[in-house]
Amino acid sequence: MAGTVVTFYSYKGGVGRSFAVANIAAILTQWGSKVLVVDWDIEAPGLNHYFAPFANEMRAGVLDFLEDCGRGEPRSWTAYTTKIELPSQIGQLQLMPAAAGGGTDYAALVQGLNWDDLYREHELGSQLETLRAAWIREFDLVLVDSRTGVTDFSGLTTAQLPDVLAFMFTANGQSLSGCADITRRAMEARRRMPVDRPALVPLPIPARFEQREEYDRARIWRERFVVELAPFLKIWAPPGVDHLKLIDLLTIPYVPRWTFCEEL
């Protein structure tokens, strides 16, 4: 059975997206799944910080893959991943970091990427399809950490690669509406893509949601979530399911402890 690719996206920063991706990966491997985590937040990479204590040197990653595509010499997916060994791990975990660790002018490499050239001259689209096909043959789940906001490669991480677009937002109008807009655009872009793949599944995730001390405000926001997220929930939720209860199950609560550290 083919694996599933899930992109985690946020329109605004500060939602705890990378922290959630890292911990979801850790939990899934404790349950016995084969998981690949991909740090496509190449402008502000962070997943390597969570997994570095459990890995050997990270020799290559996403940026190295893009450079190889630019030279017309992409390698097997195994050349860009690092094996992670977590305590109590039953399954398997691999990390494709943003780039190899140390020794390069990372900022210059990122700024030097020419996305139009990669797609038009070096067939990045088809190279990504080949890479994705290898991922889903090898892994049960592929978790992609996408860049915040709108970037030159937003369509790549939100429309082309994933089966599921998990969009994370806080109780903030800009965060919620921005995510909803990008998700609708990604779903429409997916429908126009010449790929043999089912429609994109939208998965809304309220994050860092505090409802113990601010109960009245939390109730108002939960009701707003139900109204504004209904078009996304109706796509996959069974008929008759209480959307408010579903939102509560999808919510990542605010826990003060986890604002101070990067522990798995």
Secondary structure as the mmCIF struct_conf table of DSSP 4:
data_model
#
loop_
_struct_conf.conf_type_id
_struct_conf.id
_struct_conf.beg_label_comp_id
_struct_conf.beg_label_asym_id
_struct_conf.beg_label_seq_id
_struct_conf.end_label_comp_id
_struct_conf.end_label_asym_id
_struct_conf.end_label_seq_id
STRN STRN1 THR A 4 SER A 10
BEND BEND1 TYR A 11 GLY A 13
BEND BEND2 VAL A 15 VAL A 15
HELX_RH_AL_P HELX_RH_AL_P1 ARG A 17 GLN A 30
TURN_TY1_P TURN_TY1_P1 TRP A 31 GLY A 32
STRN STRN2 LYS A 34 ASP A 39
TURN_TY1_P TURN_TY1_P2 ILE A 42 GLU A 43
BEND BEND3 ALA A 44 ALA A 44
HELX_RH_AL_P HELX_RH_AL_P2 LEU A 47 PHE A 51
HELX_RH_3T_P HELX_RH_3T_P1 ALA A 52 PHE A 54
STRN STRN3 ALA A 55 ALA A 55
BEND BEND4 ASN A 56 ASN A 56
HELX_RH_AL_P HELX_RH_AL_P3 VAL A 62 GLY A 70
TURN_TY1_P TURN_TY1_P3 ARG A 71 GLY A 72
HELX_RH_3T_P HELX_RH_3T_P2 TRP A 77 TYR A 80
STRN STRN4 THR A 82 ILE A 84
TURN_TY1_P TURN_TY1_P4 PRO A 87 SER A 88
BEND BEND5 GLY A 91 GLY A 91
STRN STRN5 GLN A 92 MET A 96
BEND BEND6 ALA A 98 ALA A 99
BEND BEND7 GLY A 101 THR A 104
HELX_RH_AL_P HELX_RH_AL_P4 TYR A 106 GLN A 111
TURN_TY1_P TURN_TY1_P5 GLY A 112 GLY A 112
HELX_RH_AL_P HELX_RH_AL_P5 TRP A 115 ARG A 120
TURN_TY1_P TURN_TY1_P6 GLU A 121 HIS A 122
HELX_RH_AL_P HELX_RH_AL_P6 LEU A 124 GLU A 138
BEND BEND8 ASP A 140 ASP A 140
STRN STRN6 LEU A 141 ASP A 145
HELX_LH_PP_P HELX_LH_PP_P1 SER A 146 ARG A 147
BEND BEND9 THR A 148 GLY A 149
TURN_TY1_P TURN_TY1_P7 ASP A 152 PHE A 153
HELX_RH_AL_P HELX_RH_AL_P7 SER A 154 GLY A 155
HELX_RH_PI_P HELX_RH_PI_P1 LEU A 156 GLN A 160
BEND BEND10 LEU A 161 LEU A 161
BEND BEND11 ASP A 163 ASP A 163
STRN STRN7 VAL A 164 PHE A 169
BEND BEND12 ALA A 171 ALA A 171
HELX_RH_AL_P HELX_RH_AL_P8 GLY A 173 ARG A 192
BEND BEND13 MET A 193 MET A 193
HELX_LH_PP_P HELX_LH_PP_P2 PRO A 198 LEU A 200
STRN STRN8 VAL A 201 PRO A 206
BEND BEND14 ARG A 208 ARG A 208
STRN STRN9 PHE A 209 PHE A 209
BEND BEND15 ARG A 212 GLU A 213
HELX_RH_AL_P HELX_RH_AL_P9 TYR A 215 TRP A 236
BEND BEND16 ALA A 237 ALA A 237
HELX_LH_PP_P HELX_LH_PP_P3 PRO A 238 PRO A 238
TURN_TY1_P TURN_TY1_P8 PRO A 239 GLY A 240
HELX_RH_AL_P HELX_RH_AL_P10 HIS A 243 LEU A 250
STRN STRN10 PRO A 253 PRO A 253
HELX_RH_3T_P HELX_RH_3T_P3 PRO A 256 THR A 259
BEND BEND17 PHE A 260 PHE A 260
#
